[in-house]
C-alpha cells in the first residue's frame, strides 16, 4: 500500500482577488448542489471545510462513513489523513528542537546506526526527504505486510536493510520511511508514544477533540471506512496504522485539520523562527512536512495524502488566514478540482457541475457504450469505467486500488502514460482488455 503526496500532482493555477467575495445563501446552495452532484455520480464520499480567520466559512459532508450501516458522513466524521500526518510530525520534531530534545543536525546514527548511511543522515534531511532511504510502502509485498500490527522493533527490522537510493542531501525523494523513523525518534527522546505526544503538544493546546492516532480504523468512534467505487462500494480498510504512526496514521475531521493549520501559522504550536525553518522558500519545493504551492497568487502551502482510498488535501494561505480542506473515504476525481471549486466559491464564483456522461474526447453516445463495470473473465476482480468530466477513469476492485485517469488515444483505446497501462474496448462485444507490458487481462461487462 502506498502513501503519497497527492498535492504534487495538482496543476491548477489560480489567481485570486485581494479581498474575500460576498457569499450568499444562493451561492452556498449552488456549492451544496455541486457536492450532491459528485456523490450522486459516484465521484466522492467525504467532508470538506473552509475556514477564514479561524471561523467556519463553509462545510459539507456527502456519502457514507459506513455503507453497510448507512451511517452518513458529517462534520464530526473522522478520516485517516494519510501523508498529511507528516505536517503534524514535522511540528512535533521542531517542538522537540525548541525543547532541546533534538537538533536538526543530529545524525540518525544516534538512534539507528544500523541504517545505511545513518552517520551521514540528519534529522533535517529526514524531514525534507533528502536522506536517500528507500520508501518502504513501495517495496514488493508491502500490501500484505501492512495489514498486520507491528511493533517498533518489527517495523525497524523490516526497513533496516533497505539500500539507499542516493547519497544523503544530494537529491529529493519522497519516502514514508523518513517519517516513520522520525516518529520512533520522538518516542525515544520523550519516552512517550506518538499518540501521547500528538495529544499533549498539538491537540490540547488547540482544543482539538476529534484528532488522534490509533492503530486501527474504528467505526464506533465515527471514523469513516475506506471504499473503492465500483457498481457497488467495496470496503478496503485493511491497513494497520501501527506501521505508519508518524507518516500516515492520524485521524481527524476537515474542520480540525483546518484548525491545526491556523494554529500552526498563528504561532500557537511552535515559534515563528521554527515555522520559518519548516516552510520552503521556492514554489513547488518541499520543506519540512509541507510544500509551497505553485499558485501564481496568493502565497499558499499545501500537502496531500492517500492510503487505500482515504484521500486528503489541504491548502493554506497565511496572509489571508484561509484554509481549504477536503477529506475522502472514496473518490475517483482529482481533489485539486474540488479544492479549486471551494476556493473559487470563497471569491464569489459559482461552481461548475461537470458532465460525467462523457469525456472531453468522447460524445455521450460513444462513452455510454463503454462506461460501466466489467468482470475479469478468470476471477472475481472487477473494473469500473467512468468519467471525471474530462478523462476516462478506471478503478479496479483490488483492496486499496486507486482510480486511474486514462488519456484518449483513439475512439476506444486509452493509455495511462506513467505506468504504460492501456485499455482497449470492444463495445459491440462488451469486452475490455487491460494491457500492461506483457500482461493482458480480459474483462466482460456485467
C-alpha positions, 0 to 999 in steps of 0.5 A: 500500500502506498502513501503519497503526496497527492498535492504534487500532482495538482496543476491548477493555477489560480489567481485570486482577488485581494479581498474575500467575495460576498457569499450568499445563501444562493451561492452556498446552495449552488456549492451544496448542489455541486457536492450532491452532484459528485456523490450522486455520480459516484465521484466522492464520499467525504467532508470538506471545510473552509475556514477564514480567520479561524471561523467556519466559512463553509462545510459539507459532508456527502456519502457514507462513513459506513455503507453497510450501516448507512451511517452518513458522513458529517462534520464530526466524521473522522478520516485517516489523513494519510501523508498529511500526518507528516505536517503534524510530525514535522511540528512535533520534531521542531517542538522537540528542537525548541525543547532541546530534545533534538537538533536538526543536525543530529545524525540518525546514527544516534538512534539507528546506526544500523541504517545505511548511511545513518552517520551521514543522515540528519534529522533535517534531511529526514524531514525534507526527504533528502536522506536517500532511504528507500520508501518502504510502502513501495517495496514488493509485498508491502500490501500484505505486510501492512495489514498486520500490527507491528511493533517498533522493533518489527517495523525497524527490522523490516526497513533496516536493510533497505539500500539507499537510493542516493547519497544523503542531501544530494537529491529529493525523494519522497519516502514514508520511511523518513517519517516513520523513523522520525516518529520512533525518534520522538518516542525515544527522546520523550519516552512517550508514544506518538499518540501521547505526544500528538495529544499533549503538544498539538491537540490540547493546546488547540482544543482539538477533540476529534484528532488522534492516532490509533492503530486501527480504523474504528467505526464506533468512534465515527471514523469513516471506512475506506471504499473503492467505487465500483457498481457497488462500494467495496470496503478496503480498510485493511491497513494497520496504522501501527506501521505508519504512526508518524507518516500516515496514521492520524485521524481527524475531521476537515474542520480540525485539520483546518484548525491545526493549520491556523494554529500552526501559522498563528504561532500557537504550536511552535515559534515563528523562527521554527515555522520559518525553518519548516516552510520552503522558500521556492514554489513547488519545493518541499520543506519540512512536512509541507510544500509551497504551492505553485499558485501564481497568487496568493502565497499558499502551502499545501500537502496531500495524502492517500492510503487505500482510498482515504484521500486528503488535501489541504491548502493554506494561505497565511496572509489571508488566514484561509484554509481549504480542506477536503477529506475522502473515504472514496473518490475517483476525481482529482481533489485539486478540482474540488479544492479549486471549486471551494476556493473559487466559491470563497471569491464569489464564483459559482461552481461548475457541475461537470458532465460525467456522461462523457469525456472531453474526447468522447460524445455521450453516445460513444462513452455510454457504450463503454462506461460501466463495470466489467468482470475479469473473465478468470476471477472475481476482480472487477473494473469500473469505467467512468468519467471525471468530466474530462478523462476516462477513469478506471478503478479496479476492485483490488483492496486499496486500488486507486482510480486511474485517469486514462488519456484518449488515444483513439475512439476506444483505446486509452493509455495511462502514460506513467505506468504504460497501462492501456485499455482497449474496448470492444463495445459491440462485444462488451469486452475490455482488455487491460494491457500492461507490458506483457500482461493482458487481462480480459474483462466482460461487462456485467 
